[in-house]
Amino acid sequence: MSVLARSVREVEAALRRGRVSPTTRTKFQAVALLLREERARVRAEQGTSERHRAEQLKRVDGIAKALAMSAVREPTLLALLDDDAVVSDEARSLSREVLRTAGVETGPEPGPEQADDAAEVPAAPARPRVVPQAVVSRQLANPFLAPDFSAPRPSARRPTPLAGWELLGPLLRSFERAGGGAAACMSLPDPSPRRAPGGQQLMPHQAGLVAAVEAGHRTFLLADEPGLGKTAQSLLAAQAADAYPLLVVVPNVVKTNWVREAERWTPRHPATLIQGNGDSLDGFADIVVVNYEVLDRHMGWLGDFGFRGMVVDEAHFIKNKTAQRSRHVLQLADRIRSRTPRPLLMALTGTPLINDIEDFLAIWQFLGWIDDTAPRAELMNALTATGLTPADPGFYPAARRAVVDLGIVRRRKVDVAADIPARRIADLPVELDGQAGRSIRAAERDLARRLVARYSDALTTRRAGAVVEGVDHDLVRQVARWELKDATSSSAGDNVFGMMRRIGRAKAALAADYAAQLARSAGKVVFFAKHVDVMDAAEETFARQGVRFSSIRGDQTPAARQREIDAFTGDPDVAVAVCSLTAAGVGLNLQVASNIVLAELSWTAAEQTQAIDRSHRIGQTEPVTAWRIIAAQTVDARIAELIDSKAGLAAQALDGSDDEVGSSADVQLEALVTLLTDALSDASPSQEASDGHRRAG
């Protein structure tokens, strides 16, 4: 402890002297790493009293707080505290040196020879890299929660008439040879009308899949087009199969949305999100959501948690079986299958089955239909039942039907157009991680503090006798008007307009990444942003991912603008139109796309509707979905709610009305009112009492 405290003081002294040197950054990261390890060691230490452990944790937290306070002076250091920050070799070496100084024995540092030798050794089974404390607490809290792994393993494959045939190649060719009328969806039971929690009505195509689960089906390749509610179907399927605990593996951009959708559709089954090392994990939740990027560090305990179901979202992410994330997903699925009789396994992707069909070998393996070399028992039995071999002409349509019947479900928007609104808005909340997210949240707190200060100053100067218990809402509104007037006349970036622009830049890459996913799975996408720098950032993301795009901006000549429009509408390889919300929100016909991504919020519902109407107009043959990217836990989310309330967008569905209800200034004012009211409501009673005494004095 004393060595750590001295190291922190050295970092503080270096920061006070001025510019941050590489040596200071290395020492800062090394100390942060050691503090994290020391805290974990103290918490896991056995044979000590609770009082001693609490005292030790208090000392560690005190040193950590001092380190964090020093980082506030230098924003570039904050990124080194992130759970996902890459630890440099220099920082690891220095941390070992600090341990030796403290008298702690350390093993030999790995040298190049060891690294080369390790590369030649076959990969060992996945071992736990981290075990969140919440998982340990779950294991200790109730012995009846311990998973039962006594289920019998599947028996060995029995010989069949097809045992001597190579079948994976013919199975793939059965999809490539399929004619236009070949079925792409298994037969589903006739759905009965049913309601979800909160009175929500399931659409018939959603209810059909849930009915199949209730009838006993347990593996699905759910390949519905985006906008048809794959997330809701998966959650309700898990509930119907009682497949809890349920593991959900998702891309980073949609992880927050999965937790929100679980709260909406299955509120009796709490969901938790794995962030970083899982420090905020709820070990007793029924649904565990993890993104691909952090899956590797949690492989150990995930494999032993006792999951009875697994959902893989954007399952085309695992198409390359040699990639690390694909191997992890397949290992977890094998572990679940070996320990749970008939688990629920669902792979979600909007990618059409006829494109790059070899990519689906990994998905079929995840679902347990095949292994590395051949079909598994269920599929082999279905192929044997046809009485055909790959030498028979009728084998290919029969084999395709056998695979589809195992659980392929594919519906297009145009097929279920009667089930869904002609146009609708779907909110997609995203977490702003890293330094950008921390900076935005800090700026929002600064804005709230400035509003509170103006409010307090106004309270001290108003005329005597105007006493109001609690929050003076009339004064709150007046302060918001003052702030809005100052923001309108100032170009400074610390006002609400600057805040929204910063949020837009932080969301740009996430929004573009989601638009690229949509383009790959559903065809052309229109991407709207308000600011040029947000459009630039999005276009950089598209270029990096190899997605061709058109750029429609306000500073283009009419001829250049038309060339970009023609490229998007006429060239099948141009997947995305990157449009300015103000310059391209009117006067364009973009009916070739039925999916729109709104990367930044407009200040009015009318402006939002105008953008959606670029695709939802005469000539559009499919329902249109606008995906609104919302920065969770920021003023962005408040503004989205205000826009909807002003326009009366019930249940996030557009009713087709373009009537303006309230102006943009109304939303801007209400956003500031909400921000100030929340800040005043969050103030502690002691602080309010102190303010009251100061005003009385």
Solvent accessible surface area in square Angstrom, and as a share of the most:
residue,aa,sasa,rsa
1,M,45,0.20
2,S,74,0.48
3,V,21,0.12
4,L,16,0.08
5,A,25,0.19
6,R,106,0.39
7,S,11,0.07
8,V,3,0.02
9,R,138,0.50
10,E,75,0.34
11,V,1,0.00
12,E,35,0.16
13,A,31,0.24
14,A,17,0.13
15,L,16,0.08
16,R,160,0.58
17,R,186,0.68
18,G,42,0.40
19,R,207,0.75
20,V,22,0.13
21,S,35,0.23
22,P,100,0.63
23,T,98,0.57
24,T,14,0.08
25,R,80,0.29
26,T,30,0.18
27,K,51,0.22
28,F,0,0.00
29,Q,12,0.05
30,A,0,0.00
31,V,1,0.00
32,A,11,0.09
33,L,29,0.15
34,L,7,0.04
35,L,8,0.04
36,R,88,0.32
37,E,89,0.40
38,E,35,0.15
39,R,84,0.31
40,A,61,0.47
41,R,116,0.42
42,V,0,0.00
43,R,95,0.35
44,A,64,0.50
45,E,53,0.24
46,Q,156,0.69
47,G,86,0.83
48,T,42,0.24
49,S,67,0.43
50,E,128,0.58
51,R,188,0.68
52,H,78,0.35
53,R,39,0.14
54,A,59,0.46
55,E,87,0.39
56,Q,33,0.15
57,L,34,0.17
58,K,157,0.67
59,R,125,0.46
60,V,1,0.01
61,D,59,0.30
62,G,42,0.40
63,I,22,0.11
64,A,37,0.29
65,K,138,0.58
66,A,36,0.28
67,L,4,0.02
68,A,40,0.31
69,M,114,0.51
70,S,1,0.01
71,A,0,0.00
72,V,99,0.57
73,R,140,0.51
74,E,43,0.19
75,P,70,0.44
76,T,63,0.37
77,L,0,0.00
78,L,45,0.22
79,A,37,0.29
80,L,28,0.14
81,L,52,0.26
82,D,34,0.18
83,D,54,0.28
84,D,80,0.42
85,A,29,0.22
86,V,134,0.77
87,V,34,0.20
88,S,41,0.26
89,D,116,0.60
90,E,109,0.49
91,A,0,0.00
92,R,122,0.45
93,S,45,0.29
94,L,39,0.20
95,S,8,0.05
96,R,51,0.18
97,E,94,0.42
98,V,20,0.11
99,L,51,0.25
100,R,123,0.45
101,T,88,0.51
102,A,51,0.40
103,G,66,0.63
104,V,72,0.42
105,E,170,0.76
106,T,42,0.24
107,G,45,0.43
108,P,120,0.76
109,E,82,0.37
110,P,105,0.66
111,G,23,0.22
112,P,101,0.64
113,E,120,0.54
114,Q,96,0.43
115,A,60,0.46
116,D,95,0.49
117,D,88,0.45
118,A,65,0.50
119,A,88,0.68
120,E,146,0.66
121,V,98,0.57
122,P,115,0.72
123,A,102,0.79
124,A,69,0.53
125,P,115,0.72
126,A,48,0.37
127,R,177,0.65
128,P,80,0.51
129,R,150,0.55
130,V,38,0.22
131,V,69,0.39
132,P,4,0.03
133,Q,70,0.31
134,A,23,0.18
135,V,1,0.00
136,V,47,0.27
137,S,43,0.28
138,R,26,0.09
139,Q,107,0.48
140,L,141,0.70
141,A,66,0.51
142,N,57,0.29
143,P,104,0.66
144,F,185,0.77
145,L,64,0.32
146,A,63,0.49
147,P,49,0.31
148,D,108,0.56
149,F,76,0.31
150,S,88,0.57
151,A,22,0.17
152,P,121,0.76
153,R,175,0.64
154,P,99,0.63
155,S,99,0.64
156,A,90,0.70
157,R,113,0.41
158,R,189,0.69
159,P,127,0.80
160,T,29,0.17
161,P,108,0.68
162,L,3,0.01
163,A,67,0.52
164,G,80,0.77
165,W,106,0.37
166,E,112,0.50
167,L,3,0.02
168,L,20,0.10
169,G,19,0.18
170,P,4,0.03
171,L,0,0.00
172,L,16,0.08
173,R,98,0.36
174,S,2,0.01
175,F,2,0.01
176,E,110,0.49
177,R,149,0.55
178,A,33,0.25
179,G,52,0.50
180,G,93,0.89
181,G,82,0.79
182,A,41,0.32
183,A,42,0.33
184,A,36,0.28
185,C,34,0.20
186,M,18,0.08
187,S,94,0.61
188,L,44,0.22
189,P,52,0.33
190,D,137,0.71
191,P,53,0.33
192,S,64,0.41
193,P,127,0.80
194,R,57,0.21
195,R,163,0.59
196,A,10,0.08
197,P,48,0.30
198,G,85,0.81
199,G,45,0.43
200,Q,40,0.18
201,Q,88,0.39
202,L,9,0.04
203,M,41,0.18
204,P,74,0.46
205,H,13,0.06
206,Q,6,0.02
207,A,4,0.03
208,G,3,0.03
209,L,0,0.00
210,V,6,0.04
211,A,12,0.09
212,A,4,0.03
213,V,0,0.00
214,E,99,0.44
215,A,84,0.65
216,G,24,0.23
217,H,43,0.19
218,R,47,0.17
219,T,23,0.13
220,F,0,0.00
221,L,0,0.00
222,L,0,0.00
223,A,0,0.00
224,D,0,0.00
225,E,22,0.10
226,P,11,0.07
227,G,5,0.05
228,L,0,0.00
229,G,22,0.21
230,K,28,0.12
231,T,25,0.15
232,A,4,0.03
233,Q,0,0.00
234,S,0,0.00
235,L,0,0.00
236,L,11,0.06
237,A,0,0.00
238,A,0,0.00
239,Q,73,0.33
240,A,38,0.30
241,A,16,0.12
242,D,78,0.40
243,A,4,0.03
244,Y,20,0.08
245,P,20,0.13
246,L,0,0.00
247,L,0,0.00
248,V,0,0.00
249,V,0,0.00
250,V,0,0.00
251,P,3,0.02
252,N,45,0.23
253,V,5,0.03
254,V,9,0.05
255,K,9,0.04
256,T,20,0.12
257,N,20,0.10
258,W,3,0.01
259,V,27,0.15
260,R,97,0.35
261,E,18,0.08
262,A,1,0.01
263,E,109,0.49
264,R,122,0.44
265,W,15,0.05
266,T,0,0.00
267,P,71,0.45
268,R,216,0.79
269,H,41,0.18
270,P,68,0.43
271,A,21,0.17
272,T,9,0.05
273,L,25,0.13
274,I,0,0.00
275,Q,56,0.25
276,G,8,0.07
277,N,32,0.16
278,G,1,0.01
279,D,118,0.61
280,S,84,0.54
281,L,11,0.05
282,D,64,0.33
283,G,3,0.03
284,F,97,0.40
285,A,1,0.01
286,D,38,0.20
287,I,1,0.01
288,V,2,0.01
289,V,1,0.00
290,V,0,0.00
291,N,6,0.03
292,Y,11,0.04
293,E,105,0.47
294,V,6,0.03
295,L,0,0.00
296,D,32,0.17
297,R,46,0.17
298,H,0,0.00
299,M,10,0.04
300,G,10,0.10
301,W,10,0.04
302,L,3,0.01
303,G,8,0.08
304,D,62,0.32
305,F,12,0.05
306,G,15,0.14
307,F,5,0.02
308,R,106,0.39
309,G,0,0.00
310,M,0,0.00
311,V,0,0.00
312,V,0,0.00
313,D,13,0.07
314,E,27,0.12
315,A,0,0.00
316,H,25,0.11
317,F,38,0.16
318,I,0,0.00
319,K,105,0.44
320,N,81,0.41
321,K,64,0.27
322,T,103,0.60
323,A,31,0.24
324,Q,85,0.38
325,R,95,0.35
326,S,0,0.00
327,R,105,0.38
328,H,18,0.08
329,V,0,0.00
330,L,16,0.08
331,Q,78,0.35
332,L,3,0.01
333,A,0,0.00
334,D,61,0.32
335,R,96,0.35
336,I,11,0.06
337,R,45,0.17
338,S,16,0.10
339,R,53,0.19
340,T,18,0.10
341,P,99,0.62
342,R,154,0.56
343,P,12,0.07
344,L,1,0.01
345,L,1,0.01
346,M,0,0.00
347,A,0,0.00
348,L,1,0.00
349,T,1,0.00
350,G,2,0.02
351,T,22,0.13
352,P,32,0.20
353,L,9,0.05
354,I,124,0.63
355,N,73,0.37
356,D,105,0.54
357,I,8,0.04
358,E,115,0.52
359,D,37,0.19
360,F,5,0.02
361,L,38,0.19
362,A,1,0.01
363,I,2,0.01
364,W,2,0.01
365,Q,21,0.09
366,F,0,0.00
367,L,3,0.02
368,G,14,0.13
369,W,4,0.02
370,I,1,0.00
371,D,34,0.18
372,D,97,0.50
373,T,102,0.60
374,A,23,0.18
375,P,0,0.00
376,R,71,0.26
377,A,58,0.45
378,E,108,0.49
379,L,1,0.00
380,M,9,0.04
381,N,92,0.47
382,A,33,0.26
383,L,0,0.00
384,T,42,0.24
385,A,87,0.67
386,T,45,0.26
387,G,65,0.62
388,L,51,0.25
389,T,37,0.21
390,P,21,0.13
391,A,76,0.59
392,D,48,0.25
393,P,127,0.80
394,G,32,0.31
395,F,1,0.00
396,Y,25,0.09
397,P,89,0.56
398,A,27,0.21
399,A,0,0.00
400,R,17,0.06
401,R,88,0.32
402,A,11,0.08
403,V,0,0.00
404,V,0,0.00
405,D,65,0.34
406,L,11,0.06
407,G,0,0.00
408,I,1,0.00
409,V,0,0.00
410,R,34,0.12
411,R,23,0.08
412,R,113,0.41
413,K,1,0.01
414,V,62,0.35
415,D,84,0.44
416,V,16,0.09
417,A,44,0.34
418,A,109,0.85
419,D,38,0.20
420,I,14,0.07
421,P,54,0.34
422,A,63,0.49
423,R,18,0.06
424,R,51,0.19
425,I,3,0.01
426,A,16,0.12
427,D,21,0.11
428,L,4,0.02
429,P,12,0.08
430,V,2,0.01
431,E,31,0.14
432,L,5,0.03
433,D,75,0.39
434,G,22,0.21
435,Q,71,0.32
436,A,55,0.42
437,G,0,0.00
438,R,62,0.23
439,S,42,0.27
440,I,5,0.03
441,R,66,0.24
442,A,36,0.28
443,A,18,0.14
444,E,17,0.08
445,R,128,0.47
446,D,72,0.37
447,L,2,0.01
448,A,14,0.11
449,R,144,0.53
450,R,79,0.29
451,L,1,0.00
452,V,32,0.19
453,A,51,0.40
454,R,66,0.24
455,Y,12,0.05
456,S,14,0.09
457,D,85,0.44
458,A,13,0.10
459,L,22,0.11
460,T,60,0.35
461,T,111,0.65
462,R,75,0.27
463,R,210,0.77
464,A,109,0.84
465,G,72,0.69
466,A,49,0.38
467,V,123,0.70
468,V,71,0.41
469,E,157,0.70
470,G,69,0.66
471,V,36,0.21
472,D,14,0.07
473,H,115,0.51
474,D,120,0.62
475,L,25,0.12
476,V,0,0.00
477,R,77,0.28
478,Q,60,0.27
479,V,0,0.00
480,A,0,0.00
481,R,110,0.40
482,W,94,0.33
483,E,4,0.02
484,L,23,0.11
485,K,151,0.64
486,D,66,0.34
487,A,5,0.04
488,T,101,0.59
489,S,98,0.63
490,S,54,0.35
491,S,119,0.77
492,A,51,0.40
493,G,48,0.46
494,D,84,0.44
495,N,8,0.04
496,V,1,0.00
497,F,59,0.25
498,G,14,0.13
499,M,5,0.02
500,M,22,0.10
501,R,99,0.36
502,R,71,0.26
503,I,1,0.00
504,G,1,0.01
505,R,109,0.40
506,A,24,0.18
507,K,2,0.01
508,A,1,0.00
509,A,51,0.39
510,L,34,0.17
511,A,0,0.00
512,A,0,0.00
513,D,42,0.22
514,Y,17,0.06
515,A,0,0.00
516,A,0,0.00
517,Q,3,0.01
518,L,5,0.03
519,A,14,0.11
520,R,110,0.40
521,S,6,0.04
522,A,31,0.24
523,G,36,0.35
524,K,35,0.15
525,V,0,0.00
526,V,0,0.00
527,F,0,0.00
528,F,1,0.00
529,A,0,0.00
530,K,49,0.21
531,H,43,0.19
532,V,88,0.51
533,D,40,0.21
534,V,0,0.00
535,M,1,0.01
536,D,57,0.30
537,A,33,0.26
538,A,0,0.00
539,E,24,0.11
540,E,111,0.50
541,T,6,0.04
542,F,0,0.00
543,A,67,0.52
544,R,173,0.63
545,Q,65,0.29
546,G,66,0.64
547,V,15,0.09
548,R,129,0.47
549,F,66,0.27
550,S,1,0.01
551,S,18,0.11
552,I,0,0.00
553,R,38,0.14
554,G,58,0.56
555,D,126,0.65
556,Q,50,0.22
557,T,86,0.50
558,P,115,0.73
559,A,61,0.47
560,A,24,0.19
561,R,58,0.21
562,Q,91,0.40
563,R,156,0.57
564,E,51,0.23
565,I,18,0.09
566,D,75,0.39
567,A,37,0.29
568,F,0,0.00
569,T,47,0.27
570,G,59,0.57
571,D,41,0.21
572,P,116,0.73
573,D,91,0.47
574,V,4,0.02
575,A,22,0.17
576,V,0,0.00
577,A,0,0.00
578,V,0,0.00
579,C,0,0.00
580,S,10,0.07
581,L,4,0.02
582,T,87,0.51
583,A,28,0.21
584,A,0,0.00
585,G,4,0.04
586,V,82,0.47
587,G,71,0.68
588,L,5,0.03
589,N,82,0.42
590,L,0,0.00
591,Q,50,0.22
592,V,73,0.42
593,A,1,0.01
594,S,13,0.08
595,N,2,0.01
596,I,0,0.00
597,V,0,0.00
598,L,4,0.02
599,A,0,0.00
600,E,9,0.04
601,L,8,0.04
602,S,3,0.02
603,W,31,0.11
604,T,23,0.13
605,A,14,0.11
606,A,31,0.24
607,E,49,0.22
608,Q,4,0.02
609,T,9,0.05
610,Q,74,0.33
611,A,0,0.00
612,I,0,0.00
613,D,21,0.11
614,R,12,0.05
615,S,0,0.00
616,H,54,0.24
617,R,81,0.30
618,I,170,0.86
619,G,57,0.55
620,Q,36,0.16
621,T,111,0.64
622,E,53,0.24
623,P,10,0.06
624,V,1,0.00
625,T,2,0.01
626,A,0,0.00
627,W,27,0.09
628,R,1,0.00
629,I,0,0.00
630,I,10,0.05
631,A,0,0.00
632,A,13,0.10
633,Q,140,0.62
634,T,3,0.01
635,V,2,0.01
636,D,0,0.00
637,A,27,0.21
638,R,60,0.22
639,I,0,0.00
640,A,4,0.03
641,E,121,0.54
642,L,29,0.14
643,I,0,0.00
644,D,15,0.08
645,S,79,0.51
646,K,57,0.24
647,A,29,0.23
648,G,54,0.52
649,L,19,0.09
650,A,80,0.62
651,A,99,0.77
652,Q,54,0.24
653,A,34,0.27
654,L,21,0.10
655,D,116,0.60
656,G,43,0.41
657,S,58,0.37
658,D,83,0.43
659,D,115,0.60
660,E,87,0.39
661,V,82,0.47
662,G,32,0.31
663,S,53,0.34
664,S,39,0.25
665,A,50,0.39
666,D,53,0.27
667,V,3,0.02
668,Q,21,0.09
669,L,25,0.12
670,E,34,0.15
671,A,1,0.00
672,L,0,0.00
673,V,19,0.11
674,T,41,0.24
675,L,7,0.03
676,L,0,0.00
677,T,31,0.18
678,D,52,0.27
679,A,25,0.20
680,L,19,0.09
681,S,74,0.48
682,D,118,0.61
683,A,26,0.20
684,S,50,0.32
685,P,111,0.70
686,S,83,0.53
687,Q,91,0.40
688,E,87,0.39
689,A,53,0.41
690,S,67,0.43
691,D,35,0.18
692,G,27,0.26
693,H,139,0.62
694,R,130,0.47
695,R,95,0.35
696,A,90,0.70
697,G,99,0.95
